[in-house]
Amino acid sequence: MNPNARARTRARRYILAATLSVAFFYHPTVGVAAPEKLPSLGDAAGEDLSPAAEKRLGDEIMRDARDAHEILDDPESTEYLNHLGADLIEHAPPSPQSFHFFLVLDPDINSFALPGGFIGVNSGLIIATLSESELASVMSHEMGHVIQRHIAREITREKQTSIVALAGMVLGMVAMAKSNSPDAGEAAVAMGEGYMIQDKLNFSRSVEREADRVGFQILQDSGFDVAGMATFFKRLEKAGALYDTGAPAWLRDHPMTTERIADIQNRIRQTHYHQRPDSLEFNMIRARLRVLEDQSVEGLRDTALGFEDQLRTGNYASEAAVRYGLVVTRLLQKDYAKAQKELAALRALAPQSDPVIEDVAIELLLGEHRPEDAVKVAVAARSRFPLSRTLVWNYAASLEEAVRANDAIVFLRDQITQYHHEPRLYELIAKSYLSKGDAMHEHQALAEEYDLNDDVPAAIEQLNLARSAGGGDFYEESEIDARLKELEAQWLEMKKDKKADAHL
């Protein structure tokens, strides 16, 4: 390939990459005109991504993630993460988005903020943290990205940057077309490419420092040990230095610099030392996630051996957490006798009990096909921990297993009245209606579950099935018809919003 052709190919590749990176969010119309004219990407000014459009984008990403089963559906771990998140939110500055925390079952040490206030945390990161303050520091850092609207700013900035870079690249192609020597054209192409890379690097450093500062303040105001932020970041930095090609994913996504760590350490020196002991839940959830990361026969065997070795050597932060990890492991292995033995040892270590312990006790009884005993434990646990959402799921599951569908429906209807935004409640009550052979109410409940999961077309389909199933009185069928019209109007509005977003 001659130099001119090689340079033109290289330029086209970078133009395509830049155009696609912008089009992913903005879907601009790229004008195909004479070589002297630049691609038309629209007017960058005044086209910031609005909070509403950002939320819609986040909802779409989350819906796709749920459909791909990339989100960990583990009530115990998710409830803990959101309790910790609620502590941080209480002391955070005003945010343009509501926060939603979720878990990803992935051994990579990573966390990330998505458009719309969604914050994902990998199981590998939670396991890697050595204190609850370290975990809180990472979550508060991600909250800083949301509060400062870094994603929306990046999308807008990238569009503006791409226009300048594309100008340099296209002008480079024009120069090569008009000149016998490709040197001038290649220089212009390289300059455009370099501008994009340097601008992105500068923005990345800037937003990471900004997220550090916001996160640090949230951490301090929430009463966590602010030194946890520096210790975790330094440990990741060391891991990145030791393994050039295997640095933690969090480090790759959040480039670390000595200036960032120095800034955090300087802030720590200006605060009063405050040590915050780790909660039992933190250590138990770390043990639980360690089990869930590899549920193969070999994985569960190795995990059990690891826990037993910790007990033998005394190498643990919390014996109760290790015992809990063994209960979960034995339960998944269906070795119920050993699970009960470990549960008894766990209860002796934690006499005040905990909703996480009661959850696994109920699951163990259900595994042993003792649903009535599970119901009793669930009733007693809910009286002690009325705010635990995980106990709600296990209580409903116990009633279902005990063939007490009517009791389950009464209980779940009451829960829906109080927590109508929780899709899992509709999923559970749909199962109870199914066991009764009540197709109309089953499909009606599934419609609400799908709507809450942002799948409006599926919700509409379920309501049509509920309408055709029959079996309801005039008022129930009228309610279905009214809800169907409401969802159809909602879907029409969503399609209009998508079309509007596509022209931003």
Beta strands, then each sheet from edge to edge (+ up, - down):
strand 1: 100-104
strand 2: 111-114
strand 3: 118-122
sheet 1: 1+ 3+ 2-
end
